Amino acid sequence: QVQMSESGGGLAQIGGSLRLSCTSSTRTFSTYAMAWFRQAPGNAREFVASSSVNGLNIYYADSVKGRFTISRDNAKTTLYLQMDNLKPEDAAVYYCVPRTIWTRSYSDSGQYDYWGQGTRVTVSS
């Protein structure tokens, strides 16, 4: 079973930056397309960004495009999310997750499994 461990969350100011990391417990990480999702209190889980196995095919939600950057280091079995120009609406618990199903869109959370505990991002003025 794949286990993901997210870190790097915390408190940031509006316009500030944070870098999230997600480490896998297994080297099969390099065989999975990966994604970041987030969930704010009272809201549904929301797609943020995804990366193909080799990191060449990248997708972003419109709400973060131009501000967030997803990347991965397969040798370190780690996924990253660089978040710049943070806004209050970016506050949420962020999850990294491997894609295990390929029947619907990459932005559908049902295509992913092995959800971790997430890391909380708070944005304040």
C-alpha positions in Angstrom: 0.0 0.0 0.0 1.2 3.5 -0.9 1.4 6.0 2.0 1.8 9.7 1.3 3.1 12.2 3.9 2.4 15.9 3.3 4.4 18.7 4.9 5.2 22.3 4.5 1.9 23.9 5.4 1.5 26.7 7.9 0.6 30.3 8.1 1.4 32.7 5.3 0.5 36.3 4.6 -1.6 37.3 1.6 0.8 37.6 -1.3 3.3 35.3 0.5 4.6 31.9 -0.5 4.8 28.4 0.8 6.3 25.2 -0.5 4.5 21.9 0.2 6.2 18.6 0.0 4.8 15.1 -0.2 6.9 12.0 0.4 5.9 8.5 -0.6 6.7 5.4 1.4 7.4 3.4 -1.7 9.6 3.7 -4.8 6.6 2.8 -6.9 5.9 6.6 -6.6 7.8 6.9 -9.9 5.1 4.9 -11.6 2.1 7.0 -10.5 0.8 10.2 -12.0 0.3 12.5 -8.9 -2.0 15.3 -7.9 -2.6 17.9 -5.3 -6.1 18.5 -4.0 -7.3 20.8 -1.3 -10.4 21.0 1.0 -11.5 24.1 2.9 -14.0 23.8 5.8 -17.5 23.3 4.4 -16.3 22.8 0.9 -15.9 19.8 -1.4 -12.4 18.5 -2.2 -11.0 20.6 -5.0 -8.4 19.7 -7.7 -5.3 21.9 -7.6 -2.7 20.5 -9.9 -1.5 17.2 -11.4 1.7 15.8 -12.9 2.3 12.9 -15.2 4.9 10.2 -14.2 7.7 12.0 -16.0 6.5 15.5 -14.9 6.1 16.6 -18.5 2.3 16.8 -18.6 1.1 19.3 -16.0 -2.4 20.6 -15.3 -3.6 23.3 -13.0 -7.0 24.5 -11.8 -7.8 27.9 -13.2 -7.9 29.4 -9.7 -4.1 28.7 -9.1 -2.7 28.9 -12.7 0.2 31.3 -12.8 0.7 31.2 -9.0 1.3 27.5 -8.1 3.9 25.2 -9.6 3.8 21.4 -9.2 7.0 19.4 -9.6 8.3 16.0 -8.6 11.6 14.3 -7.9 11.1 10.6 -8.6 14.6 9.7 -7.2 13.5 11.2 -3.8 9.9 9.9 -4.2 8.7 13.4 -3.5 6.1 15.7 -5.0 6.2 19.5 -4.5 3.8 22.3 -4.7 5.3 25.8 -4.8 2.6 28.3 -3.9 3.2 32.0 -4.6 1.0 35.1 -4.3 -1.2 33.3 -1.8 -4.8 34.5 -1.5 -7.3 34.0 1.4 -9.2 31.5 -0.7 -6.1 29.3 -0.9 -6.5 28.4 2.8 -7.3 24.7 3.0 -6.0 21.3 3.9 -3.8 20.2 1.0 -3.5 16.5 0.0 -1.1 14.8 -2.4 -2.4 11.6 -3.9 -1.5 9.1 -6.6 -3.8 8.4 -9.5 -5.0 4.8 -9.6 -8.0 5.0 -11.9 -8.1 6.2 -15.5 -11.8 6.3 -16.4 -12.5 10.0 -15.9 -10.9 13.4 -15.9 -7.6 14.0 -14.0 -9.5 16.5 -11.9 -11.9 14.0 -10.5 -10.9 13.0 -7.0 -12.5 9.6 -7.5 -9.6 8.8 -9.8 -7.2 8.8 -6.9 -6.5 6.6 -3.9 -4.2 6.5 -0.8 -5.2 9.8 0.6 -2.9 11.0 3.4 -3.6 13.3 6.4 -2.9 16.4 4.5 -1.1 19.6 5.5 -3.0 22.8 6.5 -2.4 26.1 4.8 -3.7 29.3 6.5 -3.5 32.6 4.7 -4.0 35.8 6.7 -3.4 39.5 6.3 
